[in-house]
Amino acid sequence: MAFKINRQIDVFGELATLNCYTVIVNIRGGKDFLALEVEDQRFDNREIKIDSKEYWFTPSVKDGSENFIKQGYEHLKTLDEFEGAVDY
């Protein structure tokens, strides 16, 4: 799972819109919190990393809950900066 999203980035002082492939590249923690390392990559060349950030949330550990990675993507979709993200 990943997202396709348009990001505005600073390129030599100018704002540019770039199609990004956004993916969770690392997840760590436990039942009390999870830290997600999220990376934006160029959509047309995923070897080019644009940005990397870390986000935290409290996962559900109830029976029948989605796995932590799925919960991570669902959490990201609740954040303003992921508005307009499309599952990919």
C-alpha positions as CSV (number, residue, x, y, z in Angstrom):
1,M,0.0,0.0,0.0
2,A,1.1,3.6,-0.6
3,F,-0.3,7.0,-1.6
4,K,-0.1,9.1,-4.7
5,I,-0.2,12.7,-3.8
6,N,0.8,16.1,-5.2
7,R,3.2,17.9,-3.0
8,Q,4.5,21.5,-3.2
9,I,8.2,21.6,-2.6
10,D,10.8,24.4,-2.5
11,V,13.2,24.2,-5.4
12,F,15.8,26.9,-5.2
13,G,13.3,29.3,-3.7
14,E,10.5,28.5,-6.1
15,L,7.5,26.4,-5.2
16,A,7.0,23.4,-7.6
17,T,4.3,20.8,-7.6
18,L,5.5,17.3,-7.8
19,N,3.6,14.0,-8.1
20,C,4.8,11.8,-5.2
21,Y,4.6,8.2,-4.3
22,T,4.3,8.3,-0.5
23,V,5.1,5.1,1.4
24,I,5.7,3.9,5.0
25,V,9.3,2.7,5.0
26,N,9.6,1.8,8.6
27,I,7.3,1.2,11.6
28,R,8.4,0.8,15.2
29,G,6.8,0.8,18.6
30,G,4.2,-1.3,20.4
31,K,0.7,-1.3,21.7
32,D,1.0,2.2,23.3
33,F,2.3,4.0,20.3
34,L,3.7,3.5,16.8
35,A,6.2,5.7,15.0
36,L,5.9,5.7,11.2
37,E,8.8,6.7,9.0
38,V,7.1,8.0,5.8
39,E,9.0,8.8,2.6
40,D,7.9,10.9,-0.4
41,Q,9.5,9.6,-3.6
42,R,9.2,10.9,-7.2
43,F,6.2,9.1,-8.7
44,D,8.0,8.5,-12.0
45,N,11.3,7.5,-10.4
46,R,11.0,6.0,-6.9
47,E,14.7,5.9,-6.5
48,I,14.6,9.6,-6.0
49,K,13.7,10.5,-2.4
50,I,12.0,13.9,-2.0
51,D,11.4,14.0,1.8
52,S,11.1,11.8,4.9
53,K,9.1,12.5,8.0
54,E,8.1,10.7,11.2
55,Y,4.5,10.5,12.5
56,W,3.1,8.9,15.7
57,F,-0.2,7.4,16.6
58,T,-1.8,4.9,19.1
59,P,-2.8,1.7,17.3
60,S,-5.8,-0.5,18.1
61,V,-4.9,-3.9,19.5
62,K,-8.5,-5.1,19.8
63,D,-9.3,-8.5,18.2
64,G,-10.2,-8.1,14.6
65,S,-8.2,-4.8,14.2
66,E,-6.3,-4.1,11.0
67,N,-2.6,-4.7,11.0
68,F,-0.3,-1.9,12.1
69,I,0.7,-0.9,8.6
70,K,-2.9,-0.6,7.4
71,Q,-3.7,1.4,10.6
72,G,-0.7,3.6,9.9
73,Y,-2.0,4.5,6.4
74,E,-5.5,5.1,7.8
75,H,-4.0,7.5,10.4
76,L,-2.1,9.4,7.8
77,K,-5.3,10.0,5.8
78,T,-6.7,11.9,8.9
79,L,-3.9,14.5,8.7
80,D,-4.4,17.7,6.7
81,E,-1.1,17.3,4.8
82,F,-2.4,14.0,3.3
83,E,-5.7,15.6,2.1
84,G,-6.2,14.5,-1.5
85,A,-4.0,11.4,-1.2
86,V,-5.1,8.5,-3.3
87,D,-4.5,4.9,-2.3
88,Y,-2.0,3.3,-4.7
